């Protein structure tokens, strides 16, 4: 809600499934009331426990302050017998009270919402779920709100690294803007701070698949995708790990460790893992795995309608190509 808008004498209706945005609106209303009166009282209640008497107690002036901010959460669970009383109050709210009603989204309680929306004293703030293509725009807006600037490429890189979690993205945008000290946020800065997160998760998925740990790889993949990791990070890590393993399998094993690591294109500490992974792989199997990764990479970049399905199928293919020993 706007920083100059006072919620006193009004009803703030917060609707939608995006909890982070809803909580921001609630916090902004509370902050506005506190600015109007530092001694104001803040209270809240679940709608399921709201009766005419309890609501009267919440909204009534206290011995300490007549200015109050009352938050009622879960309006979709408001008891039927309390609906008329809430609507009657919302039609003529007290001047020194800010009433914040939070609805979690969905069809339940839609009848009450329809009636509330018709009242002049009710201002609705929608917290709709953010679509995948909107997260970069959210980052741009966050950085701008902190007085900084970030281009779309850097914003998307931050989303890829941190995931599609608004709370985490907001914190990351705040941190980067503060540390940039007035400089525009570019791709290099984002990668310096957060680039390792996404790559690390993606390589954990790839390493588990190449080791034949099907369930572990699928669990890592599903968790990563649920946090908003870009599918291309996974295919990139799969491609890199598979190529390294193929180079290791095809290299002469009488080389010194340093030379063997150089032939495989990995640091020496990685050789132990490659050695363990290689026990279930043949050169023919790895060649087929590389082709499967290339196909999956092409699919997630445009040909496939469901990236999650494509990546899960890739994990199943990779683990099936590995021969148990």
Secondary structure, DSSP 4 states (H G I P E B T S, - for coil): --TT---TTEEEEEESS-HHHHHHHHHHHHHHHHHH-TT-EEEEEEGGG--HHHHHHHHS--SS-S-EEEEEE-GGG--HHHHHHHHHHHHT--TTEEEEEEE-SSSTTHHHHHHHHTSTTEEEEE-PPPPGGGHHHHHHHHHHHTT--B-HHHHHHHHHHH-S-HHHHHHHHHHHHHHHTTSPB-HHHHHHHHHHHHHHHHHHHHHHHHTT-HHHHHHHHHHHHHTT--HHHHHHHHHHHHHHHHHHHHS-TTS-HHHHHHHHTS-GGGHHHHHHHHTT--HHHHHHHHHHHHHHHHIIIII-S-HHHHHHHHHHHHHHHSPP-
